[in-house]
């Protein structure tokens, strides 16, 4: 999932440099969503609520 976050962040940067504001925003929104999911899963694993095997 971290790989997808990095891909979306790079895509957002490239689209932003090329002037595609809407595509850049869409890629950035997807990256933000995935970062939120990763953080929630990390906190749940840290607190021991879910076990990652």
C-alpha positions, -999 to +999 in steps of 0.1 A: +000+000+000+030+023+007+040+017-030+006+030-042+009+061-019+043+069-034+031+064-069+001+087-064+023+114-048+048+113-077+019+114-102+004+144-083+037+162-085+042+155-122+006+165-130+010+197-110+042+206-128+026+200-162-004+221-153-031+194-149-046+207-117-076+184-116-056+153-122-031+164-096-058+170-071-074+136-078-040+118-073-034+138-041-068+129-027-062+092-034-028+094-016-044+112+014-071+085+016-045+057+015-023+075+041-054+077+064-061+040+060-025+031+067-024+053+098-057+037+112-044+002+105-011+011+122-028+025+153-051-006+155-021-029+153-002-008+178-030-010+203-034-047+198-069-045+185-060-064+153-032-088+148-012-087+116+003-121+109 
